[in-house]
């Protein structure tokens, strides 16, 4: 039998103090890549992701099932000094702490960077916040929607004649998670060279600013906000979603050399020679008239028909998929991102795979999301506590132990 491939983050131990999306997604990626991620919760304040959608499989929240796979569950009350002492003992032997509390909470609990780093100079302490560690909003509670609002994302999203629109997916949370992952991995590389850990700060608002890189470069030069363009673009036409006979199609004629092939493909070759639309600057000037003409054209045929003729003309185009179409699209299927996982209580369910593919040491889904406190006894035993000490902590309410602890192998 061939030896099991070594996962890239095997041997890295992570303590995760996070709820909902940004922090758990960060921990999920590290766990997929082999890190031993310990999800720290308390009975009175479990991860809100366990029931945020009020949709369950086998009593387990559907978000929790995905973003907490490959992790172990530790139940400990950090409001008590004994609970904080347990956490500090674990942090002294950990590689990474992920903390996504409201600003100031970690400091008040005494589990912040300044407290933990003297106990473990190699520790990498990643704080994920909505608005960052500085400024007047540093202790303000935050959500993805607030970051989208403050961060300018809502102001440029929506129809030109309408009001601001919240992004349909939690893009601020997701970008915050990706920045935290990047920061942690970079800090691990730096520690390999210096032998010392460091603090990492990642915020949802910084992710929003990063997303604005292209349009902020224009704003800094002109002082003019881009406004809302619906599915369109301020500098390209046609570049938008059009209603076809059966659904919606996105089309982008992004360079002039494709204008004539596009017109021929849609059966309107005369448009290519019309002065109002001959060059990009002309099409922008007469965008409304062009959109009206093309709107009538695209309603004549189905999305599949238009995809066929436009792809043969090398015009950029894509169907505007809803979720049902998305998960069935052959390109999405080929990506391998929609997979199935087994869970002892939830059964077999569909989920998202690891989004970064490594050729030699790919991340994997190995173990199910833990019940609250499922591995408490196992984790504290590894930290050197005796069975009697663990029982005493459980009796005092300091820790929570799920009955029938499952043994979790973070390496599969």
ROZA-786779 format. One record per residue (C-alpha): chain; x negated, y, z negated. Coordinates in steps of 0.5 Angstrom, whole numbers, plus 2048, in hexadecimal, padded with zeros to 3 digits. Each point is the difference from the previous one (the first is absolute). Example, Ala and Ser with C-alpha at 12.3 -4.5 7.8 and 13.67 -1.06 7.14 Angstrom:
LUMLO   cadena    xx    yy    zz
LUMLO        A   7E7   7F7   7F0
LUMLO        A   7FE   807   802
END
This chain:
LUMLO   cadena    xx    yy    zz
LUMLO        A   800   800   800
LUMLO        A   7FD   807   802
LUMLO        A   7FE   805   7FB
LUMLO        A   805   805   7FE
LUMLO        A   7FE   807   803
LUMLO        A   7FE   805   7FB
LUMLO        A   805   806   800
LUMLO        A   7FC   807   800
LUMLO        A   802   802   7F9
LUMLO        A   800   7FA   7FC
LUMLO        A   7FD   801   7F9
LUMLO        A   803   807   800
LUMLO        A   804   801   7FA
LUMLO        A   806   806   801
LUMLO        A   804   802   7FA
LUMLO        A   807   803   804
LUMLO        A   804   805   7FC
LUMLO        A   805   802   805
LUMLO        A   807   800   802
LUMLO        A   804   800   807
LUMLO        A   7FC   801   806
LUMLO        A   7F9   804   800
LUMLO        A   7FD   7FC   7FB
LUMLO        A   802   7F9   801
LUMLO        A   7FF   801   807
LUMLO        A   7F9   802   7FF
LUMLO        A   7FF   7FA   7FB
LUMLO        A   804   7FB   805
LUMLO        A   7FA   802   805
LUMLO        A   7FB   7FE   7FB
LUMLO        A   803   7FA   7FE
LUMLO        A   801   7FE   807
LUMLO        A   7F9   800   801
LUMLO        A   7FE   7FC   7FA
LUMLO        A   800   805   7FA
LUMLO        A   803   7FD   7F9
LUMLO        A   805   806   800
LUMLO        A   803   800   7F9
LUMLO        A   807   803   800
LUMLO        A   801   804   7F9
LUMLO        A   807   801   7FE
LUMLO        A   804   800   7F9
LUMLO        A   807   7FD   7FF
LUMLO        A   803   807   7FF
LUMLO        A   7FD   803   806
LUMLO        A   7FF   7FB   805
LUMLO        A   7FE   802   807
LUMLO        A   806   804   803
LUMLO        A   7FF   7FC   807
LUMLO        A   803   7FA   7FC
LUMLO        A   807   803   801
LUMLO        A   800   806   804
LUMLO        A   804   7FE   806
LUMLO        A   805   7FC   7FC
LUMLO        A   7FE   7FA   805
LUMLO        A   7FE   7F9   7FD
LUMLO        A   7FD   7F9   802
LUMLO        A   801   7FB   7FA
LUMLO        A   800   806   7FB
LUMLO        A   7FA   803   803
LUMLO        A   800   807   803
LUMLO        A   7FE   800   808
LUMLO        A   7FB   806   800
LUMLO        A   7FD   7FD   7FA
LUMLO        A   7FF   7F9   803
LUMLO        A   7FC   803   806
LUMLO        A   7FC   805   7FD
LUMLO        A   7FE   7FC   7FA
LUMLO        A   7FE   7FA   803
LUMLO        A   7F9   7FD   7FE
LUMLO        A   800   803   7FA
LUMLO        A   800   7FE   7F8
LUMLO        A   805   803   7FB
LUMLO        A   7FE   802   7FA
LUMLO        A   806   803   7FB
LUMLO        A   7FD   805   7FB
LUMLO        A   803   806   7FC
LUMLO        A   7FB   805   801
LUMLO        A   804   805   7FB
LUMLO        A   7FD   7FC   7FA
LUMLO        A   7F9   801   7FE
LUMLO        A   7FF   7F8   800
LUMLO        A   802   800   807
LUMLO        A   7FC   805   803
LUMLO        A   7FA   7FD   7FC
LUMLO        A   802   7F9   804
LUMLO        A   800   805   807
LUMLO        A   7F9   803   7FE
LUMLO        A   7FD   7F9   7FF
LUMLO        A   802   7FE   806
LUMLO        A   7FE   806   804
LUMLO        A   7F9   7FF   7FD
LUMLO        A   7FF   7FA   804
LUMLO        A   804   802   806
LUMLO        A   7FD   803   807
LUMLO        A   806   805   801
LUMLO        A   806   803   7FD
LUMLO        A   806   803   804
LUMLO        A   804   805   7FC
LUMLO        A   806   803   803
LUMLO        A   803   804   7FA
LUMLO        A   803   807   800
LUMLO        A   7FA   805   7FF
LUMLO        A   7FE   800   7F9
LUMLO        A   803   7F9   7FE
LUMLO        A   7F9   7FC   800
LUMLO        A   7FD   805   7FC
LUMLO        A   805   800   7FB
LUMLO        A   800   7F8   7FF
LUMLO        A   7F9   800   800
LUMLO        A   7FE   7FC   806
LUMLO        A   7FE   806   805
LUMLO        A   7F9   800   803
LUMLO        A   7FD   804   7FB
LUMLO        A   802   7FB   7FA
LUMLO        A   7FE   7F9   805
LUMLO        A   7FA   802   803
LUMLO        A   7FB   800   7FA
LUMLO        A   803   7F9   7FF
LUMLO        A   7FE   7FE   807
LUMLO        A   7FB   804   804
LUMLO        A   802   7FC   806
LUMLO        A   807   801   800
LUMLO        A   803   803   806
LUMLO        A   807   804   7FD
LUMLO        A   805   802   806
LUMLO        A   805   805   7FE
LUMLO        A   806   800   805
LUMLO        A   804   806   7FF
LUMLO        A   805   804   804
LUMLO        A   7FD   807   800
LUMLO        A   7F8   7FF   7FE
LUMLO        A   7FD   801   7F9
LUMLO        A   7FF   808   801
LUMLO        A   805   805   801
LUMLO        A   807   802   7FD
LUMLO        A   803   7FA   802
LUMLO        A   7FB   7FB   7FD
LUMLO        A   805   7FE   7FB
LUMLO        A   806   800   804
LUMLO        A   804   7FA   801
LUMLO        A   800   7FE   807
LUMLO        A   803   7FC   806
LUMLO        A   7FF   7FE   807
LUMLO        A   805   805   802
LUMLO        A   7FD   806   7FC
LUMLO        A   7F9   7FF   803
LUMLO        A   804   800   807
LUMLO        A   803   807   7FE
LUMLO        A   7FA   803   7FD
LUMLO        A   7FC   7FD   805
LUMLO        A   803   803   806
LUMLO        A   802   7FA   803
LUMLO        A   808   801   7FF
LUMLO        A   7FF   807   803
LUMLO        A   7FD   7FD   807
LUMLO        A   805   7FA   800
LUMLO        A   807   800   803
LUMLO        A   804   804   806
LUMLO        A   7FE   807   802
LUMLO        A   807   803   7FE
LUMLO        A   801   7FC   7FA
LUMLO        A   7FD   800   7F9
LUMLO        A   7FA   7FC   7FD
LUMLO        A   800   7F8   800
LUMLO        A   7FD   7FB   7FB
LUMLO        A   7FC   7FB   804
LUMLO        A   804   7FA   800
LUMLO        A   7FA   7FC   7FD
LUMLO        A   7FC   801   7FA
LUMLO        A   7FA   803   804
LUMLO        A   7FD   804   7FA
LUMLO        A   800   7FA   7FB
LUMLO        A   7FD   7FC   806
LUMLO        A   7FA   805   802
LUMLO        A   7FF   801   7F8
LUMLO        A   7FF   7F8   800
LUMLO        A   7FB   800   806
LUMLO        A   7FC   806   7FD
LUMLO        A   800   7FC   7F9
LUMLO        A   7FD   7FA   804
LUMLO        A   7FB   804   804
LUMLO        A   7FE   803   7F9
LUMLO        A   7FF   7FA   7FC
LUMLO        A   7FC   7FC   806
LUMLO        A   7FC   806   801
LUMLO        A   7FE   800   7F8
LUMLO        A   7FF   7F9   800
LUMLO        A   7FB   801   806
LUMLO        A   7FD   806   7FC
LUMLO        A   7FF   7FC   7F9
LUMLO        A   7FD   7FA   804
LUMLO        A   7FA   805   801
LUMLO        A   800   804   7FA
LUMLO        A   803   7FB   7FB
LUMLO        A   805   805   7FD
LUMLO        A   807   801   801
LUMLO        A   804   807   801
LUMLO        A   807   803   800
LUMLO        A   804   800   806
LUMLO        A   806   805   801
LUMLO        A   805   7FE   806
LUMLO        A   806   804   801
LUMLO        A   806   800   804
LUMLO        A   800   808   801
LUMLO        A   7F9   7FE   803
LUMLO        A   802   7FB   805
LUMLO        A   805   805   802
LUMLO        A   7FB   805   802
LUMLO        A   7FC   7FB   803
LUMLO        A   806   7FE   805
LUMLO        A   800   807   802
LUMLO        A   7F9   800   802
LUMLO        A   802   801   808
LUMLO        A   805   806   7FF
LUMLO        A   7FD   803   7FA
LUMLO        A   7FA   801   805
LUMLO        A   805   804   804
LUMLO        A   803   804   7FA
LUMLO        A   7F9   802   7FE
LUMLO        A   7FF   803   806
LUMLO        A   806   803   802
LUMLO        A   804   801   7F9
LUMLO        A   806   7FD   803
LUMLO        A   804   7FB   7FD
LUMLO        A   802   7FA   805
LUMLO        A   807   800   7FE
LUMLO        A   804   7FA   801
LUMLO        A   800   7FC   807
LUMLO        A   805   7FA   7FF
LUMLO        A   7FD   7FB   804
LUMLO        A   7FC   805   804
LUMLO        A   7F9   803   801
LUMLO        A   7FF   808   800
LUMLO        A   7FB   7FF   805
LUMLO        A   802   7FA   805
LUMLO        A   806   7FF   804
LUMLO        A   803   7FB   801
LUMLO        A   7FF   7FD   7F9
LUMLO        A   806   7FE   7FC
LUMLO        A   805   7FB   7FF
LUMLO        A   805   7FF   806
LUMLO        A   807   7FC   7FF
LUMLO        A   800   7FB   805
LUMLO        A   806   7FC   802
LUMLO        A   800   7FB   7FA
LUMLO        A   7FB   803   7FB
LUMLO        A   7FA   805   7FF
LUMLO        A   7FA   801   804
LUMLO        A   7FA   804   7FF
LUMLO        A   7FC   803   806
LUMLO        A   7F9   804   800
LUMLO        A   7FE   803   806
LUMLO        A   7FA   802   7FD
LUMLO        A   7FB   802   806
LUMLO        A   802   804   806
LUMLO        A   7FD   7FA   805
LUMLO        A   806   7FC   7FD
LUMLO        A   805   805   802
LUMLO        A   801   7FD   807
LUMLO        A   800   7F9   7FF
LUMLO        A   805   801   7FA
LUMLO        A   805   804   805
LUMLO        A   7FF   7FA   805
LUMLO        A   801   7FB   7FB
LUMLO        A   807   803   7FD
LUMLO        A   802   801   807
LUMLO        A   800   807   801
LUMLO        A   7F9   802   804
LUMLO        A   803   807   802
LUMLO        A   7FF   802   7F8
LUMLO        A   7F8   7FF   801
LUMLO        A   800   806   806
LUMLO        A   805   804   7FC
LUMLO        A   7FC   807   7FE
LUMLO        A   804   800   7F9
LUMLO        A   7FD   7F9   7FE
LUMLO        A   7F9   800   804
LUMLO        A   7FB   800   7FB
LUMLO        A   800   800   7F8
LUMLO        A   801   807   7FF
LUMLO        A   806   800   804
LUMLO        A   803   7FA   7FD
LUMLO        A   7FF   804   7F9
LUMLO        A   803   806   803
LUMLO        A   806   7FD   803
LUMLO        A   801   7FA   7FA
LUMLO        A   807   801   7FF
LUMLO        A   802   7FF   808
LUMLO        A   7FB   7FA   800
LUMLO        A   803   7FD   7FA
LUMLO        A   807   800   803
LUMLO        A   7FE   7FD   807
LUMLO        A   7FD   7FB   7FD
LUMLO        A   805   7FE   7FA
LUMLO        A   805   7FF   806
LUMLO        A   7FB   7FC   804
LUMLO        A   7FE   7FB   7FA
LUMLO        A   808   7FF   7FE
LUMLO        A   800   7FC   807
LUMLO        A   7FC   7FA   7FE
LUMLO        A   7FF   7FC   7FA
LUMLO        A   7F9   800   7FB
LUMLO        A   7FE   7FA   803
LUMLO        A   801   802   807
LUMLO        A   7FC   807   7FF
LUMLO        A   7FA   7FC   7FC
LUMLO        A   7FF   7FC   806
LUMLO        A   800   806   805
LUMLO        A   7FC   804   7FC
LUMLO        A   7FB   7FB   7FE
LUMLO        A   7FE   7FF   807
LUMLO        A   7FF   807   801
LUMLO        A   7FB   800   7FA
LUMLO        A   805   805   7FD
LUMLO        A   800   800   7F8
LUMLO        A   806   7FE   7FD
LUMLO        A   803   7FB   7FB
LUMLO        A   807   7FE   7FD
LUMLO        A   802   804   7FA
LUMLO        A   801   7FA   7FC
LUMLO        A   805   7FF   7FA
LUMLO        A   7FD   7FB   7FB
LUMLO        A   804   7FA   803
LUMLO        A   7FD   802   807
LUMLO        A   7F9   801   7FC
LUMLO        A   7FF   7F9   7FD
LUMLO        A   802   7FD   806
LUMLO        A   7FB   804   805
LUMLO        A   7FB   7FB   803
LUMLO        A   7FB   805   7FF
LUMLO        A   802   800   7F8
LUMLO        A   800   7F9   800
LUMLO        A   7F9   7FF   803
LUMLO        A   7FD   805   7FB
LUMLO        A   802   7FA   7FB
LUMLO        A   802   806   7FB
LUMLO        A   807   7FC   7FF
LUMLO        A   7FE   7FA   7FC
LUMLO        A   804   7FC   7FB
LUMLO        A   7FE   7FE   7F8
LUMLO        A   803   7FB   7FB
LUMLO        A   802   802   7F9
LUMLO        A   802   7FB   7FB
LUMLO        A   806   804   7FE
LUMLO        A   801   804   806
LUMLO        A   7FF   7FB   805
LUMLO        A   7FD   801   807
LUMLO        A   801   807   803
LUMLO        A   7FD   805   805
LUMLO        A   7FB   805   7FE
LUMLO        A   7FA   804   803
LUMLO        A   7F9   7FD   801
LUMLO        A   7FA   804   7FF
LUMLO        A   7FF   805   804
LUMLO        A   7F8   800   802
LUMLO        A   7FE   7FA   803
LUMLO        A   7F9   7FE   7FE
LUMLO        A   7FD   7FB   805
LUMLO        A   7FC   7FC   7FB
LUMLO        A   803   801   7FA
LUMLO        A   807   802   801
LUMLO        A   805   802   7FA
LUMLO        A   805   7FA   7FE
LUMLO        A   807   800   7FD
LUMLO        A   7FE   7FA   7FA
LUMLO        A   805   801   7FA
LUMLO        A   807   803   7FF
LUMLO        A   801   807   7FC
LUMLO        A   800   7FE   7F9
LUMLO        A   805   800   7FB
LUMLO        A   7FF   806   7FA
LUMLO        A   7FB   7FD   7FC
LUMLO        A   7FF   7FA   803
LUMLO        A   7F9   7FF   800
LUMLO        A   7FF   804   7F9
LUMLO        A   7FD   7FA   7FC
LUMLO        A   7FC   7FE   806
LUMLO        A   7FD   807   801
LUMLO        A   7FF   801   7F8
LUMLO        A   7FD   7F9   7FF
LUMLO        A   7FB   802   806
LUMLO        A   7FE   806   7FC
LUMLO        A   7FE   7FC   7FA
LUMLO        A   806   801   7FB
LUMLO        A   802   7F9   7FD
LUMLO        A   807   7FD   800
LUMLO        A   801   802   7F9
LUMLO        A   7FE   807   802
LUMLO        A   805   800   806
LUMLO        A   806   7FD   7FC
LUMLO        A   7FF   806   7FB
LUMLO        A   800   805   805
LUMLO        A   806   7FD   803
LUMLO        A   804   7FF   7F9
LUMLO        A   7FE   808   7FF
LUMLO        A   803   802   807
LUMLO        A   7FA   803   802
LUMLO        A   7FF   7FB   806
LUMLO        A   806   7FC   804
LUMLO        A   7FF   7F9   802
LUMLO        A   805   7FD   805
LUMLO        A   802   7F9   7FE
LUMLO        A   7FC   7FB   805
LUMLO        A   7FA   804   802
LUMLO        A   7FE   7FE   807
LUMLO        A   7F9   7FF   801
LUMLO        A   7FE   805   805
LUMLO        A   7F9   7FE   805
LUMLO        A   7FF   807   803
LUMLO        A   7FB   7FD   805
LUMLO        A   806   7FB   802
END
